[in-house]
Amino acid sequence: MFHHVKELQFNARVTAPDPRFASILLEQFGGANGELKAAMQYFVQAYSCRRPYPDKYDMLMDIATEELSHLEIVGATITMLLDGVNGELKDAAESEDIMSMTKGNAPKEEVIHEALRFNPQFSVLSGGGPLLTDSQGVPFQGSFVNANGDLTVDLRSNIAAESRAKILYEYLMKFTDDPYVKETLGFLMTREIAHFKMFQAALDTIEPNFPPGILQGDPRFINAYFNMSNGVEIRGPWNSGETTVGGESWKYIADPIEHVRQTKGELDMGIADTNMTKDLIEEKNLELSRQRSEEVNSMSPKGPMQWSEYPQTEITAPMNVDPS
């Protein structure tokens, strides 16, 4: 159950209308890295972890709900940036006597012209508010949402999503001189950093969490680095020395073409420098499969189920229906 609180989480303000920046800001309203995408992504992800990870379910639902409040802040800012423009646009065809509006030294005609030039849909469709599109008018779509049903995968997707949203707010701040708008964008950007930290902390509580999923990978290829470009060989911690995860050694393949020929298309590839044998990997695959299965099955009631109790005093998995 959602309950709308009329006050914004952060008091959005603008100095004056700016339809050009309103159009750009749509990227965070209906765009692929915007607030609606984040809210829907975390909301959808939460369902599959209610049984095995009720604590992570609670976190995902909390952050999804906060993202909806951020969507409200962005929408309110866009609406204020368009204030007065749409009403005048509806009159523009009949009235030559449009009064000036304060936007630096720009007359209202210029402001209206900019509104039409940058996003005509504001005048034709929106009625003065935001649309569920990005800054180019591309509609929001469900394919923006990433939810794989494996919490370690989903949390990594969320860390990446928060990173993209954070840098997008940085870029947006370069396109406005309005101190109030920058203040709002700064708040939203900072909350992306906070969410990044939350998702990273949640991922760290799941052990093991690498590699994502259950299967460990083939030891012949897991530490191999293929030099797929000519010229000077570039070496770094991604292809030399000890691997950053697992503490094993990279195998640098300087000439991939010759390597593929000699190994008959990798079929005769020797084991790279790894502590993992095929038998040990199979053992780990089975062990992790049992662990993940137990995490789900142990929280699964038998027979008819209900999602909530009333009142809901704690976050739990779906429970058996009380026959009374």
Secondary structure, 3 states (H helix, E strand, C coil): CCCCCCCCCCCCCCCCCCHHHHHHHCHHHHCCCCHHHHHHHHHHHHHHCCCCCHHHHHHHHHHHHHHHHHHHHHHHHHHHHCCCHHHHHHHCCCCCCCCCCCCCCCCHHHHHHHHHHHCCHHHHHHCCCCCCECCCCCECCHHHCCCCCCHHHHHHHHHHHHHHHHHHHHHHHCCCCCHHHHHHHHHHHHHHHHHHHHHHHHHHCCCCCCCCCCCCCCCCCCCEEECCCCCCCCCCCCCCCECCCCCCECEEECCHHHHHHHCCCCCCCCCCCCCCCHHHHHHHHHHHHHHHHHHHHCCCCCCCEECCCCCCCCCCCCEECCCC
